[in-house]
Amino acid sequence: MPKAYENEKFLTSPAARELRILSEYLEPKSRLRRNKVQDTVVFFGSARTLPAKEAQKRLDILKASGKASENDLKIAERNLKNSRYYEDAVELSRRLTKWAKERYTPHSRFIVSSGGGPGIMEAANKGAKLAGGKSIGFGISLPFEQSSNPYIDESLNFEFHYFFMRKLWLIFMAKAFVIFPGGFGTLDELMEVLTLVQTEKVKKELKIILYDSLFWNEVINIPKMAELGVISPTDLKLFKLCNSVDEMEKELIPHLIKVEKKSRLLR
């Protein structure tokens, strides 16, 4: 008989669920320490957002076919319009990584992190790679999504089974969040981060940026929530709305410098 810790049938059974959960805490912790990762800047956003070239290519193919329906063309045009989010995520990630890499040698602080998949996640990791810096992907196994994107450092490419353990690591290391337009997953991540900060379960100072005020004001009327008394007016200060890469960079860099200075004082 195999030893208990070598018994694959047992380890993948319901009886060993606690061990699997613990493994998804301890193994990433060990690997992040080995790679000397101190903290991160996390990008959230839709997995469906396409790069501009790919979106343009798909639209051109549809138009050239002469057989595309009006609805198909409308979707392709929408995807091309939304591709600006992908390109802006790449650019912001590139700028942040370049700044952090020049400031911290070797690159160990404010490392760009994502959920490891396609779309905005891929864009974030791509920008970091273009700047020659490290990049983290906290992926999750899903039946309908691709494997991890190709821009993540191999030693920092994680795949989780449990959503809550993945969220723990996305949030635990973070000093800032940049949240691009997205669907249910993005909204879930946004609300969890805001709840943790609002309830002071996360006590560190976080910068939370929502990109594209037009999108967010149409999708979630957060000021109305304050008006109706289900959140406090002060909760509106937990996040910042930005509408350009320059604007986001100006919000993030001073915050990260402040975080760095504070960490020095605590040593």
SETIMAR-158959 format. One line per 5 residues: number of its first residue (from 0); their letters; for each residue x, y, z of N, C-alpha, C. Coordinates in steps of 0.1 Angstrom, whole numbers, plus 5000, padded with zeros to 4 digits. Example, Ala and Ser with C-alpha at 12.3 -4.5 7.8 and 13.67 -1.06 7.14 Angstrom:
% SETIMAR-158959
0 = as = 5132 4943 5078 5123 4955 5078 5132 4967 5078  5128 4978 5071 5137 4989 5071 5129 5000 5079;
% end
This chain:
% SETIMAR-158959
0 = mpkay = 5009 4988 5000 5000 5000 5000 5009 5013 5000  5005 5023 4992 5013 5035 4992 5011 5043 5005  5021 5051 5008 5020 5060 5020 5008 5070 5017  5003 5075 5028 4991 5083 5027 4993 5095 5018  5005 5102 5019 5008 5114 5011 5011 5110 4997;
5 = enekf = 5013 5097 4993 5015 5093 4980 5003 5086 4973  4992 5085 4981 4980 5078 4977 4971 5088 4969  4972 5088 4955 4965 5097 4947 4950 5096 4948  4945 5084 4949 4931 5081 4951 4926 5088 4963  4933 5088 4974 4929 5095 4986 4930 5110 4985;
10 = ltspa = 4941 5114 4979 4944 5129 4978 4933 5136 4969  4928 5129 4960 4918 5135 4951 4903 5132 4956  4902 5126 4967 4889 5122 4972 4883 5133 4981  4869 5133 4983 4863 5143 4992 4870 5143 5006  4874 5132 5011 4880 5131 5024 4893 5139 5026;
15 = arelr = 4900 5142 5015 4912 5150 5015 4910 5164 5011  4898 5169 5010 4896 5183 5006 4904 5193 5014  4904 5191 5027 4912 5201 5035 4927 5201 5031  4932 5190 5027 4946 5190 5023 4948 5197 5010  4939 5196 5001 4940 5203 4988 4938 5218 4990;
20 = ilsey = 4929 5222 4999 4928 5236 5002 4941 5242 5008  4947 5234 5018 4959 5238 5024 4970 5239 5014  4971 5230 5005 4981 5229 4994 4980 5242 4986  4968 5247 4983 4967 5259 4975 4970 5271 4982  4973 5270 4995 4978 5281 5003 4994 5280 5004;
25 = lepks = 4998 5268 5007 5013 5266 5010 5021 5266 4998  5017 5260 4987 5025 5259 4975 5028 5273 4969  5017 5281 4966 5020 5294 4961 5028 5303 4971  5026 5301 4984 5034 5309 4994 5049 5305 4992  5052 5293 4991 5066 5288 4989 5072 5294 4976;
30 = rlrrn = 5064 5293 4966 5070 5297 4953 5072 5312 4952  5062 5320 4957 5063 5334 4957 5075 5339 4966  5078 5332 4977 5090 5335 4985 5103 5332 4977  5103 5321 4971 5115 5317 4963 5118 5327 4952  5107 5333 4946 5109 5343 4936 5110 5357 4942;
35 = kvqdt = 5111 5358 4955 5113 5371 4962 5102 5381 4958  5090 5377 4956 5079 5386 4953 5074 5393 4966  5075 5406 4967 5071 5413 4979 5056 5417 4979  5052 5423 4967 5038 5428 4965 5035 5429 4951  5022 5432 4948 5018 5432 4934 5008 5444 4931;
40 = vvffg = 5006 5446 4918 4996 5455 4913 4987 5446 4905  4974 5444 4909 4965 5435 4903 4956 5441 4892  4955 5434 4881 4946 5439 4870 4934 5429 4869  4922 5434 4870 4910 5426 4867 4904 5432 4855  4896 5423 4848 4888 5427 4836 4884 5415 4828;
45 = sartl = 4876 5418 4818 4870 5408 4810 4880 5399 4803  4877 5386 4803 4885 5376 4796 4882 5376 4781  4871 5383 4777 4866 5383 4763 4872 5395 4755  4879 5404 4761 4884 5416 4754 4896 5412 4745  4895 5416 4732 4904 5412 4722 4915 5423 4720;
50 = pakea = 4927 5419 4716 4937 5429 4711 4931 5436 4699  4936 5448 4696 4930 5456 4685 4932 5449 4672  4944 5443 4670 4947 5437 4657 4938 5425 4654  4936 5417 4665 4927 5406 4663 4913 5410 4661  4908 5420 4668 4894 5425 4666 4892 5430 4652;
55 = qkrld = 4902 5438 4647 4901 5444 4634 4901 5432 4623  4910 5422 4625 4911 5411 4616 4897 5404 4615  4891 5401 4626 4878 5394 4626 4867 5402 4619  4868 5415 4621 4858 5424 4615 4860 5424 4600  4873 5425 4596 4876 5425 4581 4872 5412 4574;
60 = ilkas = 4874 5401 4581 4870 5388 4575 4855 5387 4573  4848 5392 4583 4833 5392 4582 4828 5401 4571  4834 5412 4570 4830 5422 4559 4833 5416 4545  4845 5410 4544 4849 5404 4531 4841 5392 4527  4836 5385 4537 4828 5373 4533 4815 5376 4526;
65 = gkase = 4809 5388 4529 4797 5392 4523 4785 5384 4528  4787 5376 4538 4776 5367 4543 4773 5370 4557  4780 5379 4563 4778 5382 4578 4765 5388 4580  4758 5384 4591 4745 5391 4594 4748 5404 4601  4738 5412 4601 4739 5426 4607 4743 5424 4622;
70 = ndlki = 4738 5414 4629 4741 5412 4643 4756 5408 4644  4761 5399 4636 4775 5395 4636 4784 5407 4634  4781 5416 4625 4789 5428 4622 4788 5437 4634  4777 5438 4640 4775 5447 4652 4784 5442 4663  4784 5429 4666 4792 5423 4676 4807 5426 4673;
75 = aernl = 4811 5423 4661 4825 5425 4657 4830 5440 4659  4821 5449 4655 4824 5463 4657 4825 5467 4671  4816 5461 4679 4817 5463 4694 4830 5458 4700  4834 5446 4695 4846 5440 4700 4858 5449 4696  4858 5455 4684 4869 5464 4680 4869 5476 4689;
80 = knsry = 4858 5482 4692 4857 5493 4700 4862 5490 4714  4859 5479 4720 4863 5475 4733 4878 5471 4734  4884 5468 4722 4898 5464 4722 4907 5475 4727  4902 5487 4728 4910 5498 4734 4914 5495 4749  4905 5487 4755 4908 5484 4769 4920 5474 4770;
85 = yedav = 4921 5465 4760 4932 5456 4760 4945 5464 4758  4945 5473 4748 4957 5480 4745 4961 5490 4757  4951 5496 4763 4954 5504 4775 4959 5496 4787  4954 5484 4788 4960 5476 4799 4974 5472 4796  4977 5469 4784 4991 5466 4780 5000 5478 4783;
90 = elsrr = 4996 5490 4779 5004 5502 4781 5006 5505 4796  4995 5504 4804 4996 5508 4818 5006 5498 4825  5004 5485 4822 5012 5475 4828 5027 5476 4824  5029 5480 4811 5043 5482 4807 5049 5494 4814  5042 5505 4816 5047 5517 4823 5050 5513 4837;
95 = ltkwa = 5041 5507 4844 5043 5504 4858 5055 5494 4860  5056 5484 4852 5067 5475 4853 5080 5481 4850  5081 5490 4840 5093 5497 4837 5097 5505 4849  5088 5512 4855 5091 5520 4867 5096 5512 4878  5089 5501 4881 5092 5492 4893 5106 5485 4890;
100 = keryt = 5108 5481 4878 5120 5474 4875 5132 5483 4876  5131 5496 4872 5142 5505 4874 5144 5509 4888  5134 5509 4896 5135 5513 4910 5140 5502 4919  5136 5490 4916 5139 5478 4925 5147 5468 4917  5160 5467 4919 5168 5457 4913 5174 5447 4923;
105 = phsrf = 5171 5434 4921 5162 5428 4911 5147 5432 4913  5140 5430 4902 5125 5433 4902 5118 5425 4912  5114 5430 4923 5108 5423 4934 5095 5429 4940  5093 5442 4936 5081 5449 4942 5072 5454 4931  5059 5455 4935 5048 5460 4926 5048 5453 4913;
110 = ivssg = 5048 5439 4914 5048 5431 4902 5034 5429 4897  5032 5431 4884 5019 5430 4878 5014 5416 4879  5002 5415 4883 4995 5402 4886 4981 5402 4879  4977 5390 4875 4964 5389 4868 4958 5376 4872  4946 5373 4867 4940 5360 4869 4945 5350 4859;
115 = ggpgi = 4955 5353 4851 4962 5343 4843 4956 5340 4830  4944 5344 4827 4937 5340 4815 4939 5349 4803  4929 5349 4793 4930 5358 4782 4924 5372 4785  4922 5379 4774 4916 5393 4776 4925 5402 4783  4918 5409 4793 4925 5419 4801 4937 5413 4809;
120 = meaan = 4934 5401 4813 4945 5394 4821 4957 5392 4812  4955 5387 4800 4966 5386 4791 4973 5399 4788  4965 5410 4786 4971 5423 4783 4980 5428 4795  4976 5425 4807 4984 5429 4819 4997 5422 4819  4997 5409 4817 5009 5401 4817 5018 5405 4805;
125 = kgakl = 5012 5408 4794 5019 5411 4782 5027 5424 4784  5020 5434 4790 5027 5447 4792 5039 5446 4801  5038 5437 4811 5049 5435 4820 5061 5428 4813  5057 5419 4804 5067 5412 4796 5074 5421 4786  5067 5430 4780 5073 5440 4771 5083 5449 4778;
130 = aggks = 5081 5451 4791 5090 5460 4799 5101 5452 4805  5102 5439 4802 5113 5430 4807 5112 5427 4821  5100 5428 4827 5098 5425 4842 5091 5412 4844  5090 5409 4857 5083 5397 4861 5068 5399 4859  5061 5388 4859 5046 5388 4857 5040 5376 4863;
135 = igfgi = 5029 5378 4871 5023 5367 4878 5009 5364 4872  5006 5351 4872 4992 5347 4868 4986 5337 4878  4976 5342 4884 4968 5333 4894 4956 5328 4887  4959 5317 4879 4948 5311 4871 4939 5302 4878  4928 5298 4872 4919 5288 4877 4914 5279 4867;
140 = slpfe = 4912 5266 4870 4907 5257 4860 4892 5258 4858  4889 5261 4846 4875 5263 4842 4872 5255 4830  4859 5250 4828 4856 5241 4817 4855 5249 4803  4854 5262 4804 4851 5269 4791 4862 5280 4788  4873 5280 4796 4883 5291 4793 4896 5285 4790;
145 = qssnp = 4904 5292 4782 4917 5287 4777 4926 5285 4789  4937 5279 4787 4948 5277 4797 4955 5291 4798  4964 5292 4807 4971 5304 4811 4977 5311 4798  4977 5324 4798 4982 5331 4787 4998 5330 4786  5004 5333 4775 5018 5330 4773 5028 5340 4778;
150 = yides = 5023 5350 4785 5032 5361 4790 5035 5361 4805  5031 5350 4811 5034 5348 4825 5047 5341 4827  5055 5346 4837 5067 5339 4841 5064 5324 4845  5071 5315 4839 5069 5301 4842 5068 5298 4857  5078 5304 4864 5078 5301 4879 5068 5308 4887;
155 = lnfef = 5060 5317 4880 5050 5324 4887 5036 5322 4881  5035 5310 4874 5022 5307 4868 5015 5297 4877  5004 5301 4883 4997 5293 4892 4983 5288 4886  4979 5277 4890 4965 5272 4886 4958 5267 4898  4947 5273 4901 4939 5270 4913 4927 5262 4910;
160 = hyffm = 4922 5254 4919 4909 5247 4918 4898 5255 4925  4902 5261 4937 4892 5268 4945 4893 5283 4943  4881 5288 4939 4881 5303 4937 4885 5311 4949  4881 5306 4961 4884 5315 4973 4899 5315 4976  4907 5304 4973 4921 5304 4975 4928 5313 4964;
165 = rklwl = 4923 5313 4952 4928 5321 4942 4926 5336 4946  4914 5339 4951 4912 5353 4955 4921 5357 4966  4923 5348 4976 4932 5351 4987 4945 5356 4982  4951 5349 4973 4965 5353 4968 4964 5365 4959  4954 5367 4952 4952 5379 4944 4952 5391 4953;
170 = ifmak = 4945 5390 4964 4943 5402 4973 4954 5403 4983  4959 5392 4988 4969 5392 4999 4982 5399 4996  4987 5398 4983 4999 5404 4979 4997 5418 4974  4985 5422 4971 4982 5434 4963 4984 5447 4971  4989 5457 4964 4990 5471 4970 4981 5480 4962;
175 = afvif = 4976 5476 4950 4967 5484 4942 4960 5474 4932  4948 5479 4929 4939 5471 4919 4935 5481 4908  4937 5476 4895 4932 5483 4884 4921 5474 4877  4909 5480 4877 4897 5472 4873 4891 5477 4860  4894 5469 4849 4889 5473 4836 4875 5467 4835;
180 = pggfg = 4867 5472 4825 4854 5467 4822 4854 5451 4821  4844 5445 4827 4843 5431 4827 4829 5426 4831  4828 5413 4832 4815 5407 4834 4813 5402 4849  4806 5391 4850 4803 5386 4864 4816 5384 4872  4826 5378 4867 4838 5376 4874 4845 5388 4879;
185 = tldel = 4846 5398 4870 4852 5411 4874 4843 5418 4884  4830 5418 4883 4821 5424 4893 4823 5417 4907  4824 5404 4906 4826 5396 4919 4839 5400 4925  4850 5401 4918 4863 5405 4923 4862 5419 4929  4856 5429 4921 4855 5442 4925 4848 5443 4939;
190 = mevlt = 4836 5437 4939 4828 5438 4952 4835 5432 4964  4842 5421 4961 4849 5415 4972 4860 5424 4978  4868 5430 4969 4878 5439 4973 4872 5451 4981  4862 5457 4975 4855 5468 4982 4850 5465 4995  4844 5453 4996 4838 5448 5009 4849 5446 5020;
195 = lvqte = 4860 5440 5016 4871 5438 5025 4877 5451 5030  4878 5461 5021 4883 5474 5026 4873 5481 5034  4860 5481 5030 4850 5488 5037 4849 5483 5051  4850 5469 5053 4848 5463 5066 4861 5462 5074  4872 5468 5068 4885 5468 5074 4891 5454 5077;
200 = kvkke = 4886 5444 5069 4892 5431 5070 4906 5431 5063  4907 5440 5053 4920 5444 5048 4923 5458 5053  4934 5459 5061 4937 5471 5067 4948 5479 5060  4955 5473 5051 4965 5480 5043 4959 5491 5034  4966 5501 5031 4961 5511 5022 4962 5507 5008;
205 = lkiil = 4950 5505 5001 4949 5501 4987 4944 5512 4978  4950 5512 4966 4945 5521 4956 4936 5512 4947  4923 5516 4945 4914 5508 4937 4909 5518 4926  4913 5514 4914 4910 5523 4902 4900 5515 4893  4889 5522 4890 4880 5516 4880 4882 5524 4867;
210 = ydslf = 4885 5517 4856 4888 5523 4843 4876 5525 4834  4874 5537 4830 4863 5541 4821 4850 5544 4829  4849 5556 4833 4838 5560 4841 4824 5558 4834  4824 5559 4821 4812 5558 4813 4806 5543 4815  4815 5534 4814 4811 5520 4816 4806 5517 4830;
215 = wnevi = 4814 5521 4840 4811 5518 4854 4798 5525 4858  4797 5538 4854 4785 5545 4858 4772 5540 4852  4773 5533 4840 4762 5527 4834 4759 5513 4840  4769 5506 4844 4767 5492 4849 4764 5492 4863  4770 5500 4871 4767 5500 4886 4766 5515 4890;
220 = nipkm = 4754 5518 4895 4752 5532 4900 4755 5532 4915  4768 5533 4918 4773 5533 4932 4768 5545 4940  4769 5557 4933 4764 5569 4940 4749 5568 4945  4741 5561 4937 4727 5558 4940 4726 5550 4953  4736 5540 4954 4736 5532 4966 4738 5540 4979;
225 = aelgv = 4747 5550 4978 4749 5559 4989 4737 5568 4992  4730 5573 4981 4718 5581 4982 4707 5573 4989  4706 5560 4986 4696 5552 4991 4699 5547 5005  4711 5550 5010 4715 5546 5023 4720 5532 5026  4723 5525 5015 4727 5511 5017 4743 5510 5018;
230 = isptd = 4749 5521 5014 4764 5523 5018 4765 5537 5023  4776 5540 5029 4779 5553 5034 4785 5562 5023  4782 5576 5024 4788 5585 5014 4803 5584 5014  4809 5581 5025 4824 5580 5026 4829 5568 5018  4820 5558 5016 4824 5546 5008 4827 5549 4993;
235 = lklfk = 4822 5561 4989 4825 5565 4975 4840 5569 4973  4847 5570 4985 4861 5574 4984 4870 5562 4984  4864 5550 4984 4872 5537 4984 4878 5535 4971  4873 5541 4960 4878 5538 4947 4879 5551 4939  4886 5551 4928 4888 5562 4919 4884 5558 4905;
240 = lcnsv = 4877 5567 4898 4874 5565 4884 4884 5572 4875  4889 5565 4865 4899 5571 4856 4895 5568 4842  4900 5577 4833 4896 5576 4819 4907 5576 4809  4920 5575 4814 4931 5574 4805 4943 5567 4812  4952 5562 4804 4964 5555 4810 4972 5565 4818;
245 = demek = 4973 5578 4812 4981 5588 4819 4974 5591 4833  4961 5592 4833 4954 5594 4846 4957 5583 4856  4956 5571 4852 4958 5559 4861 4972 5559 4866  4982 5562 4857 4996 5562 4861 4998 5573 4872  4992 5584 4870 4994 5595 4880 4988 5592 4893;
250 = eliph = 4978 5584 4893 4972 5579 4906 4980 5568 4912  4985 5559 4904 4992 5547 4910 5006 5550 4915  5014 5557 4907 5029 5558 4911 5030 5565 4924  5024 5577 4927 5026 5583 4940 5021 5574 4951  5010 5566 4949 5005 5557 4959 5015 5546 4962;
255 = likve = 5022 5540 4952 5031 5530 4954 5044 5535 4961  5048 5547 4958 5059 5553 4965 5056 5555 4979  5044 5559 4982 5039 5561 4996 5040 5548 5003  5035 5537 4997 5035 5524 5003 5049 5520 5006  5059 5522 4996 5073 5519 4998 5079 5526 5010;
260 = kksrl = 5076 5539 5011 5082 5547 5023 5076 5542 5036  5063 5538 5036 5057 5533 5048 5063 5520 5053  5066 5511 5043 5072 5498 5046 5086 5500 5051  5093 5510 5047 5107 5513 5052 5106 5516 5067  5096 5525 5070 5095 5529 5084 5091 5518 5094;
265 = lr = 5085 5508 5089 5080 5497 5097 5091 5486 5099  5102 5488 5092 5113 5478 5094 5120 5479 5107;
% end
